[in-house]
Amino acid sequence: MSSGNIALLGAIAGFTIYLGLPLGRLRSPTPRLRAGLNAVAIGILIFLVWDVLTHAWEPIDEALGQHTWGTVASGGFTLAAGLTVGLAGLVHYDGWITRRREAATRPTGPGAATSAELAPKTRSQAASLALMIATGIGLHNFAEGLAIGSSAAQGELSLALLLILGFGLHNATEGFGIVAPLAAEGERPSWLSLLWLGLIGGGPTFLGTLVGQHLVSDTLSIAFLGLAAGSILYVVIELLAVARKTGLKTLTTWSILLGLLLGFATDAVVTAAGA
């Protein structure tokens, strides 16, 4: 299979994320539906944290077994740095965005615009969460694209095709995870916003496929997986805070379980391929 065809299939795998994004356009979801959507997203993202960290740790674990301490040190440092930037970096970024939002909505004198007038110009908390989720998933998908491209480069076309199928199914689920905070708050994003979120979350699969065909690097993969795990973990913490406010503990628990099972189910093809 030519490099162009592999890149095209990588693009298809990435952009299946758009299958789940239209759920963000639901009109006036009920409080129970909002809580359920939010909790299912939590379950999917918890699975992704486990999945990402498992793949990031694999080359380090292998190096430990072979007693190649230089690889262990470099891989461990890269993973720790990625987690730190992905998790702590988003904490500081969110604080900065919150301060900007508060400053923009605060009247400063006679005749100053009111908070209500300025609010539409600032991104809501739900929209910020959706953007963070898309960014974290995009980093994860770039690492997945590297796996597709490197498999094709090594002549393992059957593995590459199975990875494309598995990641495509997985990305369709991830699209739902991106828009869940918006649906939970009853915000209807524009189609242009969904297009942008899909590019951030799914586009990196295509880019990773291009890079992976020419560059096989465990360190690069670990770096992006660490960033993805940190950023997704931050979003899980935020969504759990939203879930607690709903007071629907039983519904939230079952919905989180459903999200976890969906994550494992859509990952089954990739696991069967030996990835």
C-alpha positions as CSV (number, residue, x, y, z in Angstrom):
1,M,0.0,0.0,0.0
2,S,1.4,3.4,-1.0
3,S,2.2,6.1,1.6
4,G,-0.6,8.2,0.2
5,N,-3.2,5.5,0.8
6,I,-1.9,4.9,4.4
7,A,-2.1,8.6,5.1
8,L,-5.7,8.7,3.7
9,L,-6.8,5.8,5.9
10,G,-5.1,7.6,8.9
11,A,-7.2,10.6,8.1
12,I,-10.4,8.5,8.0
13,A,-9.5,7.0,11.4
14,G,-9.0,10.5,12.8
15,F,-12.0,12.1,11.4
16,T,-14.5,9.5,12.6
17,I,-14.4,11.7,15.7
18,Y,-17.1,13.7,13.9
19,L,-19.6,10.9,14.4
20,G,-19.9,11.7,18.0
21,L,-19.7,15.5,17.9
22,P,-23.3,16.3,16.7
23,L,-24.6,15.1,20.1
24,G,-23.4,18.5,21.3
25,R,-26.3,20.1,19.3
26,L,-29.0,18.5,21.5
27,R,-31.8,20.9,22.2
28,S,-32.5,21.6,25.9
29,P,-31.5,18.2,27.4
30,T,-33.2,17.3,30.7
31,P,-31.1,17.5,33.9
32,R,-30.9,13.7,34.1
33,L,-29.8,13.5,30.5
34,R,-27.2,16.2,31.1
35,A,-25.9,14.3,34.2
36,G,-25.8,11.1,32.2
37,L,-23.9,12.5,29.3
38,N,-21.4,14.1,31.6
39,A,-20.9,10.8,33.5
40,V,-20.5,8.7,30.4
41,A,-17.8,11.1,29.2
42,I,-16.1,10.7,32.6
43,G,-16.1,6.9,32.1
44,I,-14.7,7.2,28.5
45,L,-12.0,9.6,29.7
46,I,-11.0,7.4,32.7
47,F,-10.5,4.5,30.2
48,L,-8.4,6.8,28.0
49,V,-6.2,7.8,30.9
50,W,-5.5,4.1,31.6
51,D,-5.1,3.3,27.9
52,V,-2.7,6.2,27.3
53,L,-0.5,5.5,30.4
54,T,-0.4,1.8,29.6
55,H,1.0,2.5,26.1
56,A,3.4,5.2,27.5
57,W,4.8,2.8,30.1
58,E,5.3,-0.2,27.7
59,P,8.7,0.8,26.3
60,I,9.9,1.8,29.8
61,D,8.8,-1.5,31.2
62,E,10.5,-3.3,28.4
63,A,13.7,-1.4,29.0
64,L,13.5,-2.2,32.7
65,G,13.3,-5.9,31.9
66,Q,16.4,-5.6,29.7
67,H,18.3,-3.5,32.2
68,T,18.9,-0.7,29.7
69,W,19.0,2.0,32.3
70,G,19.7,4.9,29.9
71,T,16.4,4.2,28.1
72,V,14.6,3.8,31.4
73,A,15.9,7.2,32.6
74,S,15.2,9.0,29.4
75,G,11.7,7.4,29.0
76,G,10.8,7.9,32.7
77,F,11.9,11.6,32.6
78,T,9.9,12.2,29.3
79,L,6.8,10.6,30.8
80,A,7.1,12.6,34.0
81,A,7.6,15.8,32.1
82,G,4.7,15.2,29.8
83,L,2.4,14.4,32.8
84,T,3.5,17.5,34.6
85,V,3.0,19.8,31.6
86,G,-0.3,18.2,30.7
87,L,-1.8,18.2,34.2
88,A,-0.2,21.1,36.1
89,G,0.1,23.2,32.9
90,L,-3.7,23.1,32.4
91,V,-4.3,24.1,36.1
92,H,-2.3,27.3,35.6
93,Y,-3.8,27.8,32.1
94,D,-7.4,27.5,33.5
95,G,-6.6,29.9,36.3
96,W,-5.3,32.4,33.8
97,I,-8.4,32.0,31.6
98,T,-10.6,32.5,34.7
99,R,-8.9,35.7,35.7
100,R,-9.2,37.0,32.1
101,R,-12.9,36.1,32.1
102,E,-13.5,37.8,35.4
103,A,-11.6,40.9,34.3
104,A,-13.6,41.1,31.0
105,T,-17.0,40.8,32.7
106,R,-16.3,43.3,35.5
107,P,-17.6,46.9,35.0
108,T,-14.8,49.5,35.4
109,G,-16.7,52.7,35.7
110,P,-19.7,54.9,34.7
111,G,-21.1,53.8,31.4
112,A,-19.0,50.6,31.4
113,A,-20.5,47.5,29.8
114,T,-22.3,45.2,32.1
115,S,-21.3,41.6,32.7
116,A,-24.3,40.3,30.7
117,E,-23.2,42.4,27.7
118,L,-19.6,41.2,27.9
119,A,-20.3,37.6,28.7
120,P,-21.0,36.4,25.1
121,K,-17.5,37.5,24.1
122,T,-15.8,35.2,26.6
123,R,-15.6,31.4,26.5
124,S,-17.9,29.6,29.0
125,Q,-16.5,27.0,31.4
126,A,-18.2,24.2,29.5
127,A,-16.6,25.4,26.2
128,S,-13.2,25.7,27.8
129,L,-13.6,22.1,29.1
130,A,-14.6,20.9,25.6
131,L,-11.5,22.6,24.1
132,M,-9.3,21.0,26.8
133,I,-10.7,17.5,26.1
134,A,-10.3,18.0,22.4
135,T,-6.6,19.0,23.0
136,G,-5.9,16.1,25.2
137,I,-7.5,13.6,22.8
138,G,-5.6,15.2,19.9
139,L,-2.3,14.6,21.7
140,H,-3.4,11.0,22.3
141,N,-4.5,10.6,18.7
142,F,-1.1,11.9,17.4
143,A,0.6,9.1,19.3
144,E,-2.0,6.7,17.8
145,G,-1.1,8.0,14.3
146,L,2.5,7.4,15.0
147,A,1.6,3.7,15.7
148,I,-0.3,3.5,12.4
149,G,2.5,5.1,10.4
150,S,5.4,3.2,11.9
151,S,3.5,-0.1,11.4
152,A,3.0,0.7,7.7
153,A,6.7,1.8,7.4
154,Q,7.8,-1.6,8.8
155,G,5.7,-3.5,6.3
156,E,3.1,-4.6,8.8
157,L,0.1,-3.6,6.7
158,S,-2.4,-5.9,8.3
159,L,-1.5,-4.5,11.7
160,A,-1.8,-0.9,10.3
161,L,-5.2,-1.6,8.9
162,L,-6.5,-3.1,12.1
163,L,-5.1,-0.1,14.0
164,I,-6.9,2.2,11.6
165,L,-10.2,0.3,12.2
166,G,-9.8,0.2,15.9
167,F,-8.7,3.8,16.3
168,G,-11.6,4.9,14.0
169,L,-14.1,3.2,16.3
170,H,-12.4,4.6,19.3
171,N,-12.4,8.2,17.9
172,A,-16.1,8.0,17.2
173,T,-16.6,7.5,21.0
174,E,-14.1,10.2,21.8
175,G,-16.1,12.8,19.8
176,F,-19.0,12.3,22.2
177,G,-16.6,12.8,25.1
178,I,-15.6,16.2,23.7
179,V,-19.1,17.7,23.5
180,A,-20.4,16.1,26.7
181,P,-19.6,19.2,28.9
182,L,-21.6,21.4,26.5
183,A,-24.5,19.0,26.4
184,A,-24.4,18.8,30.2
185,E,-24.7,22.6,30.5
186,G,-27.4,22.9,27.8
187,E,-25.1,24.9,25.5
188,R,-25.5,24.3,21.7
189,P,-22.2,24.8,19.9
190,S,-22.3,26.1,16.3
191,W,-21.4,23.8,13.5
192,L,-18.2,25.8,13.0
193,S,-17.3,25.2,16.6
194,L,-17.8,21.4,16.2
195,L,-15.7,21.5,13.0
196,W,-12.9,23.2,14.9
197,L,-13.1,20.8,17.9
198,G,-13.0,17.9,15.5
199,L,-9.9,19.2,13.8
200,I,-8.2,19.6,17.1
201,G,-9.2,16.1,18.4
202,G,-9.1,14.1,15.2
203,G,-6.6,15.9,12.9
204,P,-3.5,14.8,14.8
205,T,-4.2,11.1,13.9
206,F,-3.6,12.1,10.3
207,L,-0.5,14.1,11.2
208,G,0.8,11.3,13.3
209,T,0.4,8.8,10.5
210,L,2.5,11.1,8.2
211,V,5.2,11.5,10.8
212,G,5.2,7.8,11.8
213,Q,5.9,6.6,8.3
214,H,9.2,8.5,8.4
215,L,10.1,8.6,12.1
216,V,9.9,5.8,14.6
217,S,10.7,7.2,18.0
218,D,9.6,5.8,21.4
219,T,10.6,9.0,23.1
220,L,8.4,11.1,20.9
221,S,5.5,8.7,21.4
222,I,6.0,8.8,25.2
223,A,6.1,12.6,25.3
224,F,2.8,12.9,23.5
225,L,1.2,10.2,25.5
226,G,2.3,11.8,28.8
227,L,0.9,15.1,27.7
228,A,-2.4,13.5,26.7
229,A,-2.7,11.6,30.0
230,G,-2.0,14.7,32.1
231,S,-4.5,16.8,30.2
232,I,-7.2,14.1,30.2
233,L,-6.8,13.5,33.9
234,Y,-7.3,17.2,34.6
235,V,-10.5,17.2,32.6
236,V,-11.7,14.1,34.5
237,I,-11.2,16.0,37.8
238,E,-13.2,18.9,36.5
239,L,-16.1,16.7,35.2
240,L,-16.2,14.9,38.5
241,A,-16.8,18.2,40.2
242,V,-19.7,18.9,37.8
243,A,-21.1,15.4,38.4
244,R,-21.1,15.9,42.2
245,K,-23.2,19.1,41.9
246,T,-26.0,17.2,40.1
247,G,-26.7,15.1,43.2
248,L,-27.7,12.1,40.9
249,K,-25.3,9.6,42.4
250,T,-26.9,6.4,41.2
251,L,-27.3,7.7,37.6
252,T,-23.8,9.1,37.6
253,T,-22.3,5.8,38.8
254,W,-24.1,3.7,36.2
255,S,-23.3,6.2,33.4
256,I,-19.6,6.2,34.3
257,L,-19.6,2.4,34.2
258,L,-21.3,2.6,30.8
259,G,-18.5,5.0,29.6
260,L,-15.8,2.6,30.8
261,L,-17.4,-0.3,29.1
262,L,-17.7,1.7,25.8
263,G,-14.0,2.5,26.0
264,F,-13.0,-1.1,26.4
265,A,-15.4,-2.3,23.7
266,T,-14.1,0.2,21.1
267,D,-10.5,-0.7,22.0
268,A,-11.1,-4.4,21.5
269,V,-10.1,-4.4,17.8
270,V,-6.8,-2.6,18.6
271,T,-6.0,-5.1,21.4
272,A,-6.8,-8.0,19.0
273,A,-4.3,-6.5,16.6
274,G,-1.6,-6.8,19.3
275,A,-1.1,-3.0,19.6
